[in-house]
Amino acid sequence: MSAQKIKDVAVKVRTYTDRNGEKKGVWQNVGAMWKGGDGNEWLTLNRWFNPAGIPTEEGRDTISCLLFAPKPTDGP
């Protein structure tokens, strides 16, 4: 069995306030999580992704990555 994509990886790149006054986040897909036939899992990140450019809250030196189910693709 070949590798299977099990999750997409995204980071919050900015926030905005919608017309109802609620704060919302804008998320950018930066990679994927995979599972191999042997059960091992690994992460791939796009080469253009630079975590140093992601905004953080004051006093934090880490970023959070959201793992979500991949969107279905058209075709076989």
ZAVEX-111011 format. One record per residue: residue number from 0; chain; residue in one letter; x, z, y of N, C-alpha, C in turn. Coordinates in Angstrom, 2 decimals, padded with zeros to 5 digits. Atoms other than C-alpha are relative to their C-alpha. Example, Ala and Ser with C-alpha at 12.3 -4.5 7.8 and 13.67 -1.06 7.14 Angstrom:
// residues 2
<numi seq="0" mol="A" type="a" n_xx="000.89" n_zz="000.00" n_yy="-001.19" ca_xx="012.30" ca_zz="007.80" ca_yy="-004.50" c_xx="000.90" c_zz="000.00" c_yy="001.20"/>
<numi seq="1" mol="A" type="s" n_xx="-000.82" n_zz="-000.06" n_yy="-001.19" ca_xx="013.67" ca_zz="007.14" ca_yy="-001.06" c_xx="-000.77" c_zz="000.73" c_yy="001.09"/>
This chain:
// residues 76
<numi seq="0" mol="A" type="m" n_xx="000.84" n_zz="000.00" n_yy="-001.18" ca_xx="000.00" ca_zz="000.00" ca_yy="000.00" c_xx="000.88" c_zz="000.00" c_yy="001.24"/>
<numi seq="1" mol="A" type="s" n_xx="-000.78" n_zz="000.06" n_yy="-001.23" ca_xx="001.30" ca_zz="-000.85" ca_yy="003.45" c_xx="-000.43" c_zz="001.08" c_yy="000.97"/>
<numi seq="2" mol="A" type="a" n_xx="000.31" n_zz="-000.99" n_yy="-001.02" ca_xx="001.24" ca_zz="001.28" ca_yy="006.57" c_xx="-001.38" c_zz="-000.26" c_yy="000.61"/>
<numi seq="3" mol="A" type="q" n_xx="001.33" n_zz="000.10" n_yy="-000.61" ca_xx="-002.13" ca_zz="002.00" ca_yy="008.14" c_xx="000.00" c_zz="000.78" c_yy="001.31"/>
<numi seq="4" mol="A" type="k" n_xx="000.13" n_zz="-000.68" n_yy="-001.29" ca_xx="-002.77" ca_zz="002.85" ca_yy="011.79" c_xx="-001.15" c_zz="000.99" c_yy="-000.10"/>
<numi seq="5" mol="A" type="i" n_xx="001.04" n_zz="-001.02" n_yy="000.13" ca_xx="-004.67" ca_zz="006.14" ca_yy="011.83" c_xx="-000.45" c_zz="000.57" c_yy="001.34"/>
<numi seq="6" mol="A" type="k" n_xx="000.36" n_zz="-000.51" n_yy="-001.33" ca_xx="-004.66" ca_zz="007.12" ca_yy="015.53" c_xx="000.66" c_zz="-000.86" c_yy="001.07"/>
<numi seq="7" mol="A" type="d" n_xx="-000.64" n_zz="000.51" n_yy="-001.20" ca_xx="-004.00" ca_zz="005.67" ca_yy="018.96" c_xx="000.49" c_zz="001.20" c_yy="000.80"/>
<numi seq="8" mol="A" type="v" n_xx="-000.58" n_zz="-001.07" n_yy="-000.81" ca_xx="-001.89" ca_zz="007.74" ca_yy="021.37" c_xx="-000.17" c_zz="-000.36" c_yy="001.47"/>
<numi seq="9" mol="A" type="a" n_xx="000.21" n_zz="000.25" n_yy="-001.42" ca_xx="-002.79" ca_zz="008.07" ca_yy="025.06" c_xx="000.44" c_zz="001.20" c_yy="000.82"/>
<numi seq="10" mol="A" type="v" n_xx="-000.35" n_zz="-001.06" n_yy="-000.94" ca_xx="-001.63" ca_zz="010.08" ca_yy="028.08" c_xx="-000.84" c_zz="-000.17" c_yy="001.26"/>
<numi seq="11" mol="A" type="k" n_xx="000.77" n_zz="000.04" n_yy="-001.24" ca_xx="-003.51" ca_zz="010.99" ca_yy="031.26" c_xx="000.95" c_zz="-000.41" c_yy="001.13"/>
<numi seq="12" mol="A" type="v" n_xx="-000.88" n_zz="000.50" n_yy="-001.05" ca_xx="-002.00" ca_zz="008.98" ca_yy="034.11" c_xx="-000.48" c_zz="000.39" c_yy="001.41"/>
<numi seq="13" mol="A" type="r" n_xx="000.50" n_zz="-000.48" n_yy="-001.29" ca_xx="-004.24" ca_zz="010.19" ca_yy="036.94" c_xx="-001.39" c_zz="000.59" c_yy="-000.18"/>
<numi seq="14" mol="A" type="t" n_xx="001.36" n_zz="-000.52" n_yy="-000.02" ca_xx="-007.46" ca_zz="011.98" ca_yy="037.81" c_xx="-000.71" c_zz="-000.52" c_yy="001.25"/>
<numi seq="15" mol="A" type="y" n_xx="000.81" n_zz="000.39" n_yy="-001.15" ca_xx="-010.28" ca_zz="011.07" ca_yy="040.16" c_xx="-001.29" c_zz="000.80" c_yy="-000.02"/>
<numi seq="16" mol="A" type="t" n_xx="001.29" n_zz="-000.66" n_yy="-000.10" ca_xx="-013.56" ca_zz="012.52" ca_yy="041.34" c_xx="-001.09" c_zz="-001.07" c_yy="000.04"/>
<numi seq="17" mol="A" type="d" n_xx="001.06" n_zz="001.01" n_yy="000.04" ca_xx="-016.66" ca_zz="010.53" ca_yy="040.41" c_xx="-001.05" c_zz="000.29" c_yy="001.08"/>
<numi seq="18" mol="A" type="r" n_xx="001.00" n_zz="-000.13" n_yy="-001.07" ca_xx="-019.71" ca_zz="010.09" ca_yy="042.65" c_xx="-000.83" c_zz="001.27" c_yy="-000.13"/>
<numi seq="19" mol="A" type="n" n_xx="000.72" n_zz="-001.26" n_yy="000.19" ca_xx="-021.25" ca_zz="013.25" ca_yy="041.14" c_xx="000.86" c_zz="001.22" c_yy="000.29"/>
<numi seq="20" mol="A" type="g" n_xx="-000.91" n_zz="-001.11" n_yy="-000.32" ca_xx="-018.24" ca_zz="015.34" ca_yy="042.18" c_xx="000.76" c_zz="000.54" c_yy="-001.20"/>
<numi seq="21" mol="A" type="e" n_xx="-000.71" n_zz="-000.46" n_yy="001.21" ca_xx="-016.89" ca_zz="015.69" ca_yy="038.63" c_xx="001.38" c_zz="-000.63" c_yy="-000.08"/>
<numi seq="22" mol="A" type="k" n_xx="-001.35" n_zz="000.53" n_yy="000.19" ca_xx="-013.18" ca_zz="015.35" ca_yy="037.96" c_xx="000.08" c_zz="-000.71" c_yy="-001.34"/>
<numi seq="23" mol="A" type="k" n_xx="-000.15" n_zz="000.83" n_yy="001.20" ca_xx="-012.37" ca_zz="012.62" ca_yy="035.44" c_xx="001.46" c_zz="-000.39" c_yy="-000.14"/>
<numi seq="24" mol="A" type="g" n_xx="-001.36" n_zz="000.44" n_yy="000.25" ca_xx="-009.14" ca_zz="011.49" ca_yy="033.82" c_xx="000.05" c_zz="-001.47" c_yy="-000.36"/>
<numi seq="25" mol="A" type="v" n_xx="-000.26" n_zz="001.38" n_yy="000.38" ca_xx="-007.74" ca_zz="008.00" ca_yy="033.45" c_xx="001.12" c_zz="000.04" c_yy="-001.04"/>
<numi seq="26" mol="A" type="w" n_xx="-000.93" n_zz="-000.07" n_yy="001.12" ca_xx="-005.97" ca_zz="007.56" ca_yy="030.10" c_xx="000.59" c_zz="-001.37" c_yy="-000.30"/>
<numi seq="27" mol="A" type="q" n_xx="-000.70" n_zz="001.23" n_yy="000.33" ca_xx="-003.38" ca_zz="004.94" ca_yy="029.17" c_xx="000.50" c_zz="000.08" c_yy="-001.44"/>
<numi seq="28" mol="A" type="n" n_xx="-000.50" n_zz="000.05" n_yy="001.38" ca_xx="-002.68" ca_zz="003.95" ca_yy="025.56" c_xx="001.50" c_zz="-000.27" c_yy="000.04"/>
<numi seq="29" mol="A" type="v" n_xx="-001.46" n_zz="000.14" n_yy="-000.01" ca_xx="001.06" ca_zz="004.38" ca_yy="024.90" c_xx="000.60" c_zz="-000.19" c_yy="-001.38"/>
<numi seq="30" mol="A" type="g" n_xx="-000.56" n_zz="000.17" n_yy="001.34" ca_xx="001.41" ca_zz="004.02" ca_yy="021.13" c_xx="-001.02" c_zz="000.22" c_yy="-001.09"/>
<numi seq="31" mol="A" type="a" n_xx="000.87" n_zz="-000.18" n_yy="001.15" ca_xx="000.03" ca_zz="004.71" ca_yy="017.69" c_xx="000.63" c_zz="000.95" c_yy="-001.01"/>
<numi seq="32" mol="A" type="m" n_xx="-000.43" n_zz="-000.82" n_yy="001.13" ca_xx="000.23" ca_zz="007.10" ca_yy="014.74" c_xx="-000.32" c_zz="-000.78" c_yy="-001.26"/>
<numi seq="33" mol="A" type="w" n_xx="000.10" n_zz="000.79" n_yy="001.23" ca_xx="000.73" ca_zz="005.54" ca_yy="011.29" c_xx="000.12" c_zz="000.89" c_yy="-001.22"/>
<numi seq="34" mol="A" type="k" n_xx="-000.15" n_zz="-000.69" n_yy="001.28" ca_xx="000.44" ca_zz="006.64" ca_yy="007.68" c_xx="000.44" c_zz="-001.04" c_yy="-001.03"/>
<numi seq="35" mol="A" type="g" n_xx="-000.53" n_zz="000.90" n_yy="001.01" ca_xx="002.50" ca_zz="005.01" ca_yy="004.95" c_xx="-000.61" c_zz="000.25" c_yy="-001.36"/>
<numi seq="36" mol="A" type="g" n_xx="000.51" n_zz="-000.13" n_yy="001.36" ca_xx="001.64" ca_zz="004.48" ca_yy="001.29" c_xx="000.50" c_zz="001.25" c_yy="-000.71"/>
<numi seq="37" mol="A" type="d" n_xx="-000.55" n_zz="-001.22" n_yy="000.61" ca_xx="003.82" ca_zz="007.48" ca_yy="000.43" c_xx="-000.56" c_zz="001.27" c_yy="000.62"/>
<numi seq="38" mol="A" type="g" n_xx="000.63" n_zz="-001.16" n_yy="-000.64" ca_xx="001.73" ca_zz="009.76" ca_yy="002.68" c_xx="000.70" c_zz="000.47" c_yy="001.27"/>
<numi seq="39" mol="A" type="n" n_xx="-000.71" n_zz="-000.38" n_yy="-001.22" ca_xx="004.34" ca_zz="010.10" ca_yy="005.44" c_xx="-000.71" c_zz="-000.55" c_yy="001.23"/>
<numi seq="40" mol="A" type="e" n_xx="000.59" n_zz="000.44" n_yy="-001.26" ca_xx="003.08" ca_zz="009.88" ca_yy="009.01" c_xx="001.10" c_zz="-000.10" c_yy="001.05"/>
<numi seq="41" mol="A" type="w" n_xx="-000.97" n_zz="000.13" n_yy="-001.07" ca_xx="005.00" ca_zz="008.68" ca_yy="012.06" c_xx="-000.68" c_zz="-000.55" c_yy="001.24"/>
<numi seq="42" mol="A" type="l" n_xx="000.50" n_zz="000.38" n_yy="-001.30" ca_xx="004.54" ca_zz="007.86" ca_yy="015.70" c_xx="000.82" c_zz="-001.15" c_yy="000.54"/>
<numi seq="43" mol="A" type="t" n_xx="-000.70" n_zz="001.05" n_yy="-000.71" ca_xx="005.41" ca_zz="004.64" ca_yy="017.51" c_xx="-000.45" c_zz="000.05" c_yy="001.46"/>
<numi seq="44" mol="A" type="l" n_xx="000.29" n_zz="000.01" n_yy="-001.43" ca_xx="005.61" ca_zz="004.52" ca_yy="021.31" c_xx="000.41" c_zz="-001.34" c_yy="000.58"/>
<numi seq="45" mol="A" type="n" n_xx="-000.35" n_zz="001.25" n_yy="-000.67" ca_xx="005.59" ca_zz="001.43" ca_yy="023.50" c_xx="001.31" c_zz="000.19" c_yy="000.76"/>
<numi seq="46" mol="A" type="r" n_xx="-001.32" n_zz="-000.10" n_yy="-000.64" ca_xx="009.05" ca_zz="000.68" ca_yy="024.90" c_xx="-000.09" c_zz="000.24" c_yy="001.49"/>
<numi seq="47" mol="A" type="w" n_xx="000.13" n_zz="-000.17" n_yy="-001.45" ca_xx="007.78" ca_zz="000.63" ca_yy="028.48" c_xx="-000.40" c_zz="001.42" c_yy="000.38"/>
<numi seq="48" mol="A" type="f" n_xx="000.49" n_zz="-001.34" n_yy="-000.31" ca_xx="006.44" ca_zz="004.21" ca_yy="028.23" c_xx="001.14" c_zz="000.94" c_yy="000.38"/>
<numi seq="49" mol="A" type="n" n_xx="-000.98" n_zz="-000.97" n_yy="-000.47" ca_xx="008.47" ca_zz="006.72" ca_yy="030.26" c_xx="-000.72" c_zz="001.31" c_yy="000.30"/>
<numi seq="50" mol="A" type="p" n_xx="000.73" n_zz="-001.25" n_yy="-000.21" ca_xx="007.16" ca_zz="010.28" ca_yy="029.91" c_xx="000.34" c_zz="000.70" c_yy="001.31"/>
<numi seq="51" mol="A" type="a" n_xx="-000.38" n_zz="-000.63" n_yy="-001.27" ca_xx="009.05" ca_zz="011.33" ca_yy="033.05" c_xx="-000.91" c_zz="-000.45" c_yy="001.14"/>
<numi seq="52" mol="A" type="g" n_xx="000.87" n_zz="000.51" n_yy="-001.05" ca_xx="006.60" ca_zz="009.25" ca_yy="035.10" c_xx="-001.43" c_zz="000.52" c_yy="-000.06"/>
<numi seq="53" mol="A" type="i" n_xx="001.36" n_zz="-000.52" n_yy="000.15" ca_xx="003.49" ca_zz="011.09" ca_yy="033.88" c_xx="-000.16" c_zz="001.25" c_yy="000.87"/>
<numi seq="54" mol="A" type="p" n_xx="000.20" n_zz="-001.19" n_yy="-000.84" ca_xx="002.10" ca_zz="013.57" ca_yy="036.44" c_xx="-000.28" c_zz="001.24" c_yy="-000.84"/>
<numi seq="55" mol="A" type="t" n_xx="000.24" n_zz="-001.28" n_yy="000.69" ca_xx="002.08" ca_zz="017.22" ca_yy="035.36" c_xx="-000.48" c_zz="001.04" c_yy="001.01"/>
<numi seq="56" mol="A" type="e" n_xx="000.39" n_zz="-001.11" n_yy="-000.85" ca_xx="000.62" ca_zz="020.42" ca_yy="036.69" c_xx="001.25" c_zz="000.74" c_yy="000.44"/>
<numi seq="57" mol="A" type="e" n_xx="-001.16" n_zz="-000.73" n_yy="-000.52" ca_xx="002.95" ca_zz="022.51" ca_yy="038.80" c_xx="000.43" c_zz="001.08" c_yy="-000.98"/>
<numi seq="58" mol="A" type="g" n_xx="-000.54" n_zz="-000.99" n_yy="000.90" ca_xx="005.21" ca_zz="024.67" ca_yy="036.68" c_xx="000.06" c_zz="-000.42" c_yy="-001.46"/>
<numi seq="59" mol="A" type="r" n_xx="-000.04" n_zz="000.48" n_yy="001.38" ca_xx="004.78" ca_zz="022.60" ca_yy="033.51" c_xx="001.08" c_zz="-001.06" c_yy="-000.15"/>
<numi seq="60" mol="A" type="d" n_xx="-001.00" n_zz="001.02" n_yy="000.25" ca_xx="007.55" ca_zz="020.53" ca_yy="031.99" c_xx="-000.31" c_zz="-000.77" c_yy="-001.28"/>
<numi seq="61" mol="A" type="t" n_xx="000.44" n_zz="000.74" n_yy="001.18" ca_xx="005.54" ca_zz="019.05" ca_yy="029.12" c_xx="-001.19" c_zz="-000.88" c_yy="000.37"/>
<numi seq="62" mol="A" type="i" n_xx="001.20" n_zz="000.82" n_yy="-000.15" ca_xx="002.91" ca_zz="016.33" ca_yy="028.82" c_xx="-000.80" c_zz="000.09" c_yy="-001.28"/>
<numi seq="63" mol="A" type="s" n_xx="000.86" n_zz="000.00" n_yy="001.18" ca_xx="-000.03" ca_zz="016.17" ca_yy="026.46" c_xx="-000.35" c_zz="-001.43" c_yy="-000.37"/>
<numi seq="64" mol="A" type="c" n_xx="000.40" n_zz="001.31" n_yy="000.51" ca_xx="-000.80" ca_zz="013.17" ca_yy="024.30" c_xx="-001.29" c_zz="000.17" c_yy="-000.79"/>
<numi seq="65" mol="A" type="l" n_xx="001.28" n_zz="-000.01" n_yy="000.70" ca_xx="-004.34" ca_zz="012.51" ca_yy="023.10" c_xx="000.09" c_zz="-000.93" c_yy="-001.20"/>
<numi seq="66" mol="A" type="l" n_xx="000.08" n_zz="000.84" n_yy="001.20" ca_xx="-004.75" ca_zz="011.22" ca_yy="019.54" c_xx="-001.47" c_zz="-000.29" c_yy="-000.24"/>
<numi seq="67" mol="A" type="f" n_xx="001.39" n_zz="000.35" n_yy="000.21" ca_xx="-007.96" ca_zz="009.29" ca_yy="019.01" c_xx="-000.11" c_zz="-001.13" c_yy="-001.01"/>
<numi seq="68" mol="A" type="a" n_xx="000.22" n_zz="001.05" n_yy="001.00" ca_xx="-009.48" ca_zz="006.99" ca_yy="016.41" c_xx="000.21" c_zz="-001.36" c_yy="000.62"/>
<numi seq="69" mol="A" type="p" n_xx="-000.23" n_zz="001.34" n_yy="-000.56" ca_xx="-008.32" ca_zz="003.41" ca_yy="016.90" c_xx="-001.31" c_zz="-000.79" c_yy="000.11"/>
<numi seq="70" mol="A" type="k" n_xx="001.17" n_zz="000.85" n_yy="-000.16" ca_xx="-010.86" ca_zz="000.96" ca_yy="018.22" c_xx="000.05" c_zz="-001.11" c_yy="-001.02"/>
<numi seq="71" mol="A" type="p" n_xx="000.00" n_zz="001.10" n_yy="000.99" ca_xx="-011.96" ca_zz="-001.62" ca_yy="015.66" c_xx="000.46" c_zz="-001.32" c_yy="000.65"/>
<numi seq="72" mol="A" type="t" n_xx="-000.45" n_zz="001.29" n_yy="-000.49" ca_xx="-010.34" ca_zz="-005.03" ca_yy="016.03" c_xx="-000.89" c_zz="-001.09" c_yy="-000.58"/>
<numi seq="73" mol="A" type="d" n_xx="000.78" n_zz="001.14" n_yy="000.49" ca_xx="-012.14" ca_zz="-008.33" ca_yy="015.70" c_xx="000.84" c_zz="-000.77" c_yy="-001.01"/>
<numi seq="74" mol="A" type="g" n_xx="-000.70" n_zz="000.82" n_yy="000.98" ca_xx="-011.24" ca_zz="-010.48" ca_yy="012.72" c_xx="000.27" c_zz="000.74" c_yy="-001.28"/>
<numi seq="75" mol="A" type="p" n_xx="-000.25" n_zz="-000.61" n_yy="001.31" ca_xx="-010.03" ca_zz="-009.79" ca_yy="009.20" c_xx="000.98" c_zz="001.14" c_yy="000.03"/>
